[in-house]
Amino acid sequence: MKTLAGFHAVRGRLKQDAGTVSEIYVDATRLDGRMKALKDDAERYGVRVIPVDAKRLDGLAGGSRHQGVIAVAAPVQMPQFIEDVLEGLEEPPLLLLLDGVQDPHNLGACLRVADGAGAHAVIAPKDRSCGLTTAAIKVASGAAETVPYIGDEPRAPCATRRNAASG
């Protein structure tokens, strides 16, 4: 299980695959329209909402800014290798290749851009990358749930050269 922090990440997961969300912790003191909309979404999808104090949310978030919302969810099954992404594509692949992105906020922004551009995957090398952290997932605003992130990929340059040569 992993935690998703923030409204966009939690609502994005609910819309994409609500069955993977086991529960949502919310700030018991927050009663605004945005929180009401999230609670309504959770109820519609049959996900339990648990009001808690801010200290509990801070502990669950592990240092990430949570906006008063934390979801506990099973990981979404995404392709693990470049070949898995390329298999079955009928159009030319659109891949975002990263190198040296070590800040999770920058990675989250890259995922959002890739999602908006319709990229099939974001690929990062094994070294010199931050990985898909809770902070990166939050900043991605749901894009981490829809665009495969292939990290720890030492073969990224070779595979993209091979793919470019084949068409």
C-alpha positions in Angstrom: 0.0 0.0 0.0 1.1 3.6 -0.6 -0.1 7.0 0.4 -1.4 9.6 -2.0 -1.3 13.2 -0.7 -3.4 16.2 -1.8 -6.7 16.7 -3.6 -5.6 16.2 -7.2 -3.7 13.0 -6.5 -6.5 11.5 -4.5 -9.4 12.6 -6.8 -7.3 11.4 -9.8 -6.9 8.0 -8.3 -10.6 7.8 -7.4 -11.6 8.6 -11.0 -9.0 6.3 -12.5 -9.3 3.2 -10.3 -11.3 3.7 -7.1 -11.1 0.0 -6.3 -7.5 0.4 -5.3 -8.3 3.1 -2.7 -8.9 1.5 0.7 -9.5 4.6 2.8 -9.2 8.4 2.7 -8.1 10.4 5.8 -9.3 14.0 5.9 -8.7 16.9 8.2 -11.7 16.8 10.5 -11.7 20.7 10.8 -11.9 21.3 7.1 -15.5 21.8 6.0 -15.1 23.8 2.7 -16.6 23.0 -0.7 -13.5 21.3 -2.0 -13.5 18.8 0.9 -17.3 18.2 0.5 -16.8 17.4 -3.2 -14.0 14.9 -2.3 -16.2 13.2 0.3 -19.0 13.0 -2.2 -16.7 11.4 -4.7 -15.5 8.9 -2.1 -19.1 8.0 -1.1 -20.1 7.5 -4.7 -17.2 5.1 -5.2 -17.8 3.3 -1.9 -14.5 4.4 -0.3 -14.4 5.0 3.5 -13.6 8.5 4.7 -12.0 8.9 8.1 -11.8 12.4 9.7 -8.6 12.8 11.8 -6.6 15.6 13.3 -3.9 17.5 11.5 -1.1 15.8 13.5 -2.2 12.3 12.2 -2.3 13.6 8.6 1.2 15.0 9.0 2.4 11.6 10.2 0.7 9.8 7.3 2.1 12.3 4.7 5.7 11.7 5.7 6.6 15.3 5.3 4.7 16.0 2.1 2.1 18.8 1.9 -1.2 17.0 2.0 -3.8 19.8 1.9 -5.8 17.9 4.5 -6.2 14.8 2.4 -4.4 11.4 2.4 -5.5 8.3 0.7 -4.2 4.8 1.3 -4.2 2.8 -1.9 -2.7 -0.2 -3.7 -0.2 0.6 -6.4 -1.7 0.9 -9.9 -0.2 -1.7 -12.3 1.9 0.2 -14.8 4.4 -1.1 -17.4 7.8 -1.7 -15.9 10.0 -1.7 -19.0 10.2 0.3 -22.2 9.3 -2.8 -24.2 6.0 -3.2 -22.3 5.1 0.4 -23.3 6.0 0.0 -26.9 4.3 -3.4 -27.3 1.0 -3.0 -29.1 1.2 0.7 -30.0 -0.3 1.4 -33.3 1.0 5.0 -33.5 4.6 6.3 -33.2 5.5 6.4 -29.5 5.8 9.7 -27.7 8.3 9.3 -24.8 9.6 11.9 -22.4 13.2 11.0 -21.6 14.6 12.6 -18.4 18.2 12.8 -17.2 19.3 14.3 -13.9 15.9 15.2 -12.6 16.5 14.8 -8.9 13.8 17.1 -7.4 10.5 15.3 -6.9 8.6 18.6 -7.7 10.3 18.8 -11.1 9.5 15.1 -11.8 5.8 15.7 -10.9 5.7 18.7 -13.3 7.3 16.5 -16.0 4.6 13.9 -15.5 1.9 16.5 -15.8 3.4 17.8 -19.0 3.8 14.3 -20.4 0.1 13.5 -19.5 -1.1 16.7 -21.2 1.0 16.0 -24.3 -0.3 12.5 -24.6 3.0 10.8 -23.9 3.1 7.0 -23.7 5.7 7.0 -20.9 8.2 9.0 -18.9 11.6 7.3 -18.8 14.5 8.1 -16.4 17.9 6.5 -16.0 18.8 4.4 -13.0 21.2 6.9 -11.6 20.7 10.7 -11.1 16.9 10.6 -10.7 14.7 11.0 -7.7 12.2 8.3 -8.3 8.4 8.4 -7.9 8.1 9.7 -4.3 4.9 10.8 -2.5 5.9 14.4 -3.2 6.3 13.7 -7.0 3.0 11.9 -7.1 1.3 14.8 -5.4 2.8 17.4 -7.7 1.9 15.3 -10.7 -1.8 16.0 -9.8 -3.0 12.6 -11.0 -0.7 12.2 -14.0 1.4 9.6 -12.0 -1.6 7.4 -12.2 -2.1 7.6 -16.0 1.4 8.0 -17.5 3.9 5.1 -16.8 7.1 6.2 -15.2 9.9 3.9 -16.0 12.8 4.6 -13.6 15.7 2.4 -12.9 16.0 1.9 -16.6 19.7 1.6 -17.5 18.8 0.7 -21.1 16.8 3.9 -21.9 19.3 5.4 -24.4 19.8 2.1 -26.2 16.1 1.2 -26.4 15.1 4.6 -27.7 17.9 4.5 -30.4 16.7 1.0 -31.4 13.1 2.2 -31.6 14.0 5.2 -33.6 16.0 3.0 -36.1 13.0 0.7 -36.5 10.5 3.4 -37.4 
